[in-house]
Amino acid sequence: MSSIYRVPFKANGFAGQVVNGWQIIGGYTYLSGAPSNATSATNRVFTGTGQNAGHPDVVAGCDLFANQQLHGLWFNPNCFSLQAAGTFGNSGRDTIIGPNLWDVDTSLTKDWKVTKISEQFTVQFRAEAFNIFNHPSFQLQATNTTIFAGTAINGSAGKLQATNSDPRQIQLALKINF
């Protein structure tokens, strides 16, 4: 979602040069959480590839997202059990939904026409802020959805250990159009 608002000031002379022509621009982005597969120990399926080809089995009646926390466990890895050797496991694809992402970017701009040089000559001032609220957006990595390391539960399974977003950034610019 985005918007542009022209500030409705009207003045003449020097005051007009200062207060006329300002624009406030904003953009809001929201993305729902990305789905991920729960994977199991390497070579548990005996495919010979050395990759996490199998999925663990689902523990019946276990709530995967009970007590969900950003700084604790995002999902409960105990809702999975190690599948039997040589099988793919019964957990489905994309059963783990990661955290959402949202971001607000803003800018403030002002154009000055310099008709003494040319009719098209303008100077533009821009103040821009990206991720203005400095909101972190976390992500699940592949190591966090690998439930088993060997026959034991992976220590990082279910934990959020990385971010998807940059911290707040502010920049000022002076642009010349001719």
Secondary structure, 3 states (H helix, E strand, C coil): CEEEEECCCCCCHHHHHHHCCEEEEEEEEEECCCEECCECCCCCCCCCCCCCCCCCEECCCCCCCCCCCCCCECCCHHHEECCCCCCCCCCCCCCEECCCEEEEEEEEEEEEECCCCCCCCEEEEEEEEECCCCCCCEECCHHHHECEECCEECCCCCECCEECCCCCEEEEEEEEEC
